[in-house]
Amino acid sequence: MNGQNYHEEIKKNNILRLRELLQELPPFCQDFFMGIEDTMESRTRIGYAYDLRIFFEFLHQERPIFREKPIREFVIGDLKRLDRQDILLYSEYLSLYEKDGVQITNDERGKRRKLASLRTFLNYYYQHGELNENVATRVPLPKLHEKEIVRLEADEVAVLLDQVEAGAKMTKSQLKFHEKTKTRDLAILSLLLGTGIRVSECVGLDLSDVDFQNMAVKVRRKGGYEDVVYFGEEVQQALSAYLEQRSHLIPESGHEKAFFLSLQNRRMAVRSVENMVKKYTSLVTTTKKITPHKLRSTYGTNLYQETGDIYLVADVLGHKDVNTTRKHYAAMKDYNKRKAAKSVRLREP
């Protein structure tokens, strides 16, 4: 990575990846992606490209009327040949299909996202007068069933942080690396658990983004806007300890600004943090599959339990729409209702 801003580097790489994906789609799709460029971030546009690639592969492989020419030779006129049956069969196809010899499945959420991507795609051409209707809207999206929030309980959080410090239950090989990384790992886990920031926001932190005087970090949220998140004393202590260790490291060229460094003295990658979280949490619980996002859920749930303020939780987590937060933490309603019932006394004891 060169010396330019980390977030600009990610954006540039996403643009290059999108250009690669566009070479696998019909040329007319370029118009759609140019049309949404100013309203959707680069990572979202890549998601659309992956979803649309699956759709066009389905048409070419599974629908006889579309087998006559390669995907790159499809034209907008071919979209006019779609009917409700095509969309229904595509929805069923998403349940199980094969690509490069590997069977791929989608649950209701995966199917819903891909069908929603198709709706958005077709709606673009419908709104611009290229299609007479958006045929995808004639097939309802799969209904989502509420999923229980997977998170760590308070005692599990304590055991996890103790585990990082002590390195118990680790193999000799793991312990060799653990001595080099435990201070950094404790700082990362404490920050994720103590602020609820996203893993991408965590690895994107620069040294100048961490304000110890005000106990705050400046993060770049989804959508590109900047936000300030505050942390407590435990997080401050963990970050300070790591910063002292980091001061003795010599970062690779282009990584001087990064707050968290890998063993190669390069900015930490999202995948590296995901693997680190998996390594430690698997030693703490075998019944829960914990990811960095689940640590975010742990923080959000704890904050909601303590305050009962869904708007505060939405603001701290960086949700633009409070309904997104409410959907994720709706399961906590009963907890707060029971808590409220216990708070009211009819007679003094």
FENRATA-V480903 format. One record per backbone hydrogen bond with DSSP energy under -1.0 kcal/mol. CO is the residue of the C=O (numbers start at 1). NH is the residue of the N-H. If there is no record, write none. Layout:
co/nh
CO/NH
CO/NH
This chain:
co/nh
5/9
6/10
7/11
8/12
9/13
10/14
11/15
12/16
13/17
14/18
15/19
16/20
17/21
18/22
21/24
22/25
26/29
27/30
28/31
29/33
30/34
31/35
32/36
36/39
36/40
41/45
42/46
43/47
44/48
45/49
46/50
47/51
48/52
49/53
50/54
51/55
52/56
53/57
54/58
55/59
56/60
57/61
58/62
59/63
63/66
64/67
70/73
71/74
75/78
76/79
78/81
79/82
83/87
84/88
85/89
86/90
87/91
88/92
89/93
90/94
92/95
93/96
97/104
99/102
102/99
104/97
107/111
108/112
109/113
110/114
111/115
112/116
113/117
114/118
115/119
116/120
117/121
118/122
119/123
120/124
121/125
122/126
123/127
124/128
125/130
125/131
126/129
134/137
135/138
136/139
153/157
154/158
155/159
156/160
157/161
158/162
159/163
160/164
161/165
162/166
163/167
167/170
171/175
172/176
173/177
174/178
175/179
177/181
178/182
181/185
182/186
183/187
184/188
185/189
186/190
187/191
188/192
189/193
190/194
191/195
192/196
198/202
199/203
200/204
202/205
205/259
206/209
207/210
209/218
211/216
215/231
216/211
217/229
219/227
221/224
225/221
227/219
229/217
232/236
233/237
234/238
235/239
236/240
237/241
238/242
239/243
240/244
241/245
242/246
243/247
245/248
246/249
252/255
257/207
260/268
262/265
265/252
266/262
269/273
270/274
271/275
272/276
273/277
274/278
275/279
276/280
277/281
278/282
280/283
281/285
291/295
292/296
293/297
294/298
295/299
296/300
297/301
298/302
299/303
300/304
301/305
302/306
303/307
304/308
309/313
310/314
311/315
312/316
313/317
314/319
321/324
322/326
323/327
324/328
325/329
329/332
330/333
332/336
333/337
334/338
335/339
336/340
337/341
338/342
